[in-house]
Amino acid sequence: MDTEVFFPVSELGVLQARLVCTGCPVRVACREWAAATGQYGVWGGTTREERAAQRHADIAAAAAAVDNWAVAA
């Protein structure tokens, strides 16, 4: 697979990259690695912006869980 597919310059390109990722057996590991290392492009079927949004949501959820625990304790 040409690696340029995973660094698209248009929404159509993003959709094409996602199609490639759909059947990939390492999709989750790929996405997690890209999120942990701040990669550009489509990794694990997600864009950099989507991974950043998920990371922020995860941080907010963890902070809320800590707050809830502190209130309950």
MARBA-3410 file (N, C-alpha, C, O; in Angstrom, 1 decimal):
73
0.9,-1.2,0.0,0.0,0.0,0.0,0.9,1.2,0.0,1.9,1.3,0.8 ~ 0.6,2.2,-0.8,1.3,3.4,-0.9,1.0,4.2,0.4,-0.1,4.5,0.7 ~ 2.1,4.6,1.1,1.9,5.3,2.3,1.2,6.7,2.2,0.7,7.2,3.1 ~ 1.2,7.3,1.0,0.6,8.5,0.7,-0.9,8.5,1.0,-1.6,9.5,1.3 ~ -1.5,7.3,0.9,-2.9,7.1,1.2,-3.3,7.5,2.6,-4.4,8.1,2.8
-2.3,7.4,3.5,-2.6,7.6,4.9,-2.3,9.1,5.3,-2.4,9.5,6.5 ~ -1.9,9.9,4.4,-1.6,11.3,4.6,-2.4,12.1,3.6,-1.8,12.9,2.8 ~ -3.7,12.0,3.6,-4.6,12.7,2.6,-4.6,14.2,2.8,-4.4,14.8,3.8 ~ -5.0,14.8,1.7,-5.1,16.3,1.6,-6.6,16.7,1.4,-6.9,17.9,1.3 ~ -7.5,15.7,1.4,-8.9,16.1,1.2,-9.8,15.1,2.0,-9.3,14.0,2.5
-11.0,15.4,2.2,-12.0,14.5,2.9,-12.1,13.2,2.1,-12.3,12.2,2.8 ~ -12.1,13.3,0.8,-12.2,12.0,0.0,-11.0,11.2,0.3,-11.1,9.9,0.5 ~ -9.8,11.8,0.5,-8.6,11.0,0.8,-8.8,10.4,2.2,-8.3,9.2,2.4 ~ -9.4,11.1,3.1,-9.6,10.5,4.5,-10.5,9.3,4.4,-10.2,8.3,5.0 ~ -11.5,9.4,3.6,-12.5,8.3,3.5,-11.8,7.1,2.9,-12.0,6.0,3.3
-10.9,7.3,1.9,-10.2,6.2,1.2,-9.2,5.6,2.2,-9.1,4.3,2.3 ~ -8.6,6.3,3.1,-7.7,5.8,4.1,-8.5,5.0,5.1,-8.0,3.9,5.5 ~ -9.6,5.5,5.5,-10.5,4.8,6.5,-10.9,3.4,5.9,-11.0,2.4,6.6 ~ -11.2,3.4,4.6,-11.6,2.1,4.0,-10.5,1.1,4.1,-10.7,-0.1,4.3 ~ -9.2,1.5,3.9,-8.1,0.6,4.0,-8.0,0.1,5.5,-7.8,-1.1,5.7
-8.2,1.0,6.4,-8.1,0.7,7.8,-9.2,-0.3,8.3,-9.0,-1.1,9.3 ~ -10.3,-0.2,7.7,-11.5,-1.0,8.1,-11.2,-2.5,8.4,-11.6,-3.0,9.4 ~ -10.5,-3.1,7.5,-10.3,-4.6,7.7,-8.9,-4.9,8.3,-8.5,-6.1,8.3 ~ -8.2,-3.9,8.7,-6.8,-4.2,9.2,-6.9,-4.9,10.6,-7.6,-4.4,11.5 ~ -6.1,-5.9,10.8,-6.1,-6.6,12.1,-5.3,-5.9,13.2,-5.5,-6.2,14.4
-4.6,-4.9,12.8,-3.8,-4.1,13.9,-4.4,-2.7,14.0,-3.7,-1.8,14.5 ~ -5.6,-2.5,13.6,-6.2,-1.2,13.6,-6.2,-0.5,15.0,-5.8,0.6,15.1 ~ -6.6,-1.2,16.0,-6.6,-0.7,17.4,-5.2,-0.3,17.9,-5.0,0.8,18.4 ~ -4.3,-1.2,17.7,-2.9,-0.9,18.1,-2.3,0.2,17.4,-1.6,1.0,17.9 ~ -2.6,0.3,16.1,-2.1,1.4,15.2,-2.7,2.7,15.8,-1.9,3.7,15.9
-4.0,2.8,16.0,-4.6,4.0,16.5,-4.0,4.4,17.9,-3.8,5.6,18.1 ~ -3.8,3.4,18.8,-3.3,3.7,20.1,-1.9,4.3,20.0,-1.5,5.2,20.7 ~ -1.1,3.7,19.1,0.3,4.1,19.0,0.3,5.5,18.4,1.1,6.4,18.9 ~ -0.5,5.8,17.4,-0.5,7.2,16.8,-1.0,8.2,17.9,-0.5,9.3,17.9 ~ -2.0,7.8,18.7,-2.4,8.8,19.7,-1.4,9.0,20.8,-1.2,10.2,21.2
-0.6,8.0,21.1,0.4,8.1,22.2,1.6,8.9,21.7,2.3,9.5,22.5 ~ 1.8,8.9,20.4,3.0,9.6,19.9,2.8,10.8,19.0,3.7,11.4,18.5 ~ 1.5,11.2,18.9,1.1,12.4,18.2,1.3,12.4,16.7,1.7,13.5,16.2 ~ 1.1,11.3,16.1,1.3,11.2,14.7,0.3,12.0,13.8,-0.8,12.2,14.2 ~ 0.7,12.4,12.7,-0.1,13.1,11.7,-0.7,12.0,10.8,-0.2,10.9,10.8
-1.7,12.3,10.0,-2.3,11.4,9.1,-3.4,10.5,9.7,-3.8,10.7,10.8 ~ -3.8,9.5,8.9,-4.9,8.6,9.3,-4.2,7.3,9.8,-3.4,6.7,9.1 ~ -4.4,7.0,11.1,-3.9,5.8,11.7,-5.0,5.1,12.4,-5.8,5.8,13.2 ~ -5.1,3.9,12.2,-6.2,3.1,12.8,-7.6,3.6,12.5,-8.5,3.5,13.3 ~ -7.7,4.2,11.3,-9.0,4.7,10.9,-9.4,6.1,11.5,-10.6,6.5,11.3
-8.5,6.8,12.1,-8.8,8.0,12.7,-7.8,9.1,12.3,-6.7,8.8,12.0 ~ -8.3,10.4,12.3,-7.4,11.5,12.0,-6.7,12.0,13.3,-7.2,11.6,14.4 ~ -5.8,12.8,13.1,-5.1,13.4,14.3,-6.1,14.2,15.1,-6.0,14.1,16.4 ~ -7.0,14.9,14.5,-7.9,15.7,15.2,-8.9,14.8,16.0,-9.2,15.1,17.2 ~ -9.3,13.7,15.4,-10.2,12.7,16.1,-9.5,12.1,17.3,-10.1,11.9,18.4
-8.2,11.8,17.2,-7.5,11.2,18.3,-7.3,12.2,19.4,-7.3,11.8,20.6 ~ -7.0,13.4,19.0,-6.8,14.5,20.1,-8.2,14.7,20.8,-8.1,14.8,22.0 ~ -9.3,14.7,20.1,-10.6,14.9,20.7,-10.9,13.7,21.7,-11.4,13.9,22.8 ~ -10.5,12.5,21.3,-10.7,11.4,22.2,-9.9,11.4,23.4,-10.3,11.1,24.5 ~ -8.6,11.9,23.2,-7.7,12.0,24.3,-8.2,13.0,25.3,-8.2,12.8,26.5
-8.8,14.1,24.8,-9.3,15.1,25.7,-10.6,14.6,26.5,-10.7,14.9,27.6 ~ -11.4,13.9,25.7,-12.6,13.3,26.4,-12.2,12.3,27.4,-12.8,12.2,28.5 ~ -11.1,11.5,27.2,-10.6,10.5,28.2,-10.1,11.2,29.4,-10.4,10.7,30.5 ~ -9.4,12.3,29.2,-8.9,13.0,30.3,-10.0,13.6,31.2,-10.0,13.6,32.4 ~ -11.0,14.2,30.5,-12.2,14.8,31.2,-12.9,13.7,32.0,-13.3,13.9,33.1
-13.1,12.5,31.4,-13.8,11.4,32.1,-13.0,11.0,33.3,-13.6,10.7,34.3 ~ -11.7,10.9,33.2,-10.8,10.5,34.3,-10.9,11.5,35.4,-11.0,11.2,36.6 ~ -10.9,12.8,35.0,-11.0,13.9,36.0,-12.3,13.8,36.8,-12.4,14.0,38.0 ~ -13.4,13.6,36.0,-14.7,13.5,36.6,-14.8,12.3,37.5,-15.4,12.3,38.6 ~ -14.2,11.2,37.2,-14.2,10.0,38.0,-13.4,10.3,39.3,-13.9,9.8,40.4
-12.3,11.0,39.3,-11.6,11.3,40.5,-12.4,12.3,41.3,-12.5,12.1,42.6 ~ -13.1,13.2,40.7,-14.0,14.1,41.5,-15.1,13.4,42.2,-15.4,13.6,43.3 ~ -15.7,12.5,41.4,-16.8,11.6,42.0,-16.3,10.8,43.2,-17.0,10.6,44.2 ~ -15.1,10.2,43.0,-14.5,9.4,44.1,-14.2,10.3,45.3,-14.5,9.8,46.4 ~ -13.7,11.5,45.1,-13.4,12.4,46.2,-14.6,12.8,47.0,-14.6,12.9,48.2
-15.7,13.0,46.3,-17.0,13.4,46.9,-17.5,12.2,47.7,-18.1,12.4,48.8 ~ -17.4,11.0,47.2,-18.0,9.8,47.8,-17.2,9.4,49.0,-17.7,8.8,50.0 ~ -15.9,9.8,49.0,-15.0,9.3,50.1,-15.1,10.2,51.3,-14.5,10.0,52.3
END
